[in-house]
Amino acid sequence: MTISVCMIVKNEEKNLAGCLDCLTSIADEIIIVDTGSADGTKEIALQYTDKVYDFEWIDDFSAARNFAFSKASMDYIYSADADERLDKENQAKFLQLKEILLPEIEIVQMYYCNQLENNTIYSFDKEYRPKLYKRLREFIWREKIHEAVTLSPIVYDSDIEIIHKPHGNHGGRDLQIFAKMVANEETISKRLREIYAKELFIVGKEDDFAKAEEFFKQWVEEAADEDELKQAACVLARYYRTKGDTAGFFKYALKVTVLGGCSEMCCEIGQFYYDCKDYAEAAMWFYNAANETEALLSLAYKEEIPNKRLEEINSK
């Protein structure tokens, strides 16, 4: 089978060549869509392919990726980012996959590695992600009687590992897009709400929280399940604690604790008492974060953060 490598890029002159050097052996065509680079990204791209396109950035990654996919002409599309790398071993695995992949396979998942660097929203250092897609899907009728068209894609889990090597965190960029969606009263899916909560909680600044405040207050009121309520309440509790609104902080902290708590909220309560210099009370909450509850937004709030605070308290 043949592969179109499709990428969207912006100001990636530090990353792009390293990524494309890994992909030239597996790609039958390379398609690069530039969303407004002000550096040498496009010049580097043209050294590898003549299929370089401009796409006006509209704060919509899906629109840009769909445009890139529309330019593909091979059997399968490999969606790559400039900060990804395939080492020699995994390039060889990819070439082998090209030889043996059954034509009925529509999606190939690959391991995405190195997720815990740069304070990303992901709680796993290695996880499967769909990366290779059949360009044209065939709809087939199944069963001799009560026939039906197969709707679920056929997915193959490969052993290929993609190394994620970001030069920084993209949380600030993402939070700007979320804030714009909220301001425009756009519908935000359950999946994106969870990501919004994670990015706010991990890298959000006071202005990001302020822009999101009313959205998350409404989310608390309309949450479809306990986990959703906890996620939204954690964001609000963090915001009110950092701005010194004690009543607002405990309003949302108590909503989570009566539902069994979570590591993030235990850390927030622990930090509240730590700042009050009530170290015995703080230690109890940090202990609960590490040992009695589970993380909802970031694994760091069950592992690194409470254990670091406990060490600091014990040294006092």
C-alpha positions, 0 to 999 in steps of 0.5 A: 500500500502507498502512504500520503504523509499529511502535516499542518505546520506553523513556525516549525523551522526548528522541528520540521527537517528532523521530522521529515528526515524520519518520514522520507523512507516511508512516504509515497507523497508528502503534503504540508499545509502551512497555516501562517509561518513567519520563519523558514518553515515553508522553505524547509518544506519545499526541500522535501516536497513540492506539495506545500499549501497555504491555509488561512488560520481560523483557530480550527485544527480540524479544518486545517487537517481536513484541508491537508487530507483533501490533498492526499492521493495515496491508499493511506494517510499518515497524520504527522506533527513536526515534533514527532520522530521515528527512530530507525527501528520504528521506520523499519517496522513502518516499512514492514507494515506497508508490505503486510497490512491487510486492505480491510484495515481502515485505521492503524494505531501506534504508540505515542511516547514521551507524553509526560514531558513539558507538563502536557495534559496526558497522564500516560507516557505511552498510549495508543493513538490512531495515526494511519487512516485509509483514505477511501472507506468502502461500505460493505454489507455483512451477514446472509440475512438481516444484512447490515452495513459495517459501520465501525472501522477495522482498527489494527494496533501496531507496535510502532512507537512515535517519539513526541519531542515538543520544544514547549507547551502549547497550552497557552495557544489552546486556551486562547482558542477555548476562550474564543469558543466560549465568547462566541457561545460555541458548543463544546463537546464533553471530550473538549470540556475535559481537555479544557479543564485539564489545560486550565488546571495545569497551565492556566493563568489568572486571565485564562481562568477569568475568561472561563469562570462563567462557563465552568460555573454553568458546567457544574450546574449542568454536569451529566455525571459526578466526574464532570462535576468534579472536573469543573469544580476543581477548575473553579476551586483553583481559581478562587483559591489563587485569587483569595476568594475563600468562600468561593473556594470552599463552595466548590471544594466541598462539592467535590469532597462530598462526592468522594474527592479526587487528588486534585482537590485534595492538593488544592485544600492541602495548598490552602492550609499550607499557605495558612501555615497549618502544616498538620492539616495540609499534610493530611490533605496531601497524604489523601491526594497521594494515597486515598484518591485518584487523579481526574485532570493530571497524574502529577496531583497524585504523585509528584505534587503531594509527595513533594509537599509532604517532603517539604512539610516533614523538613520543617 
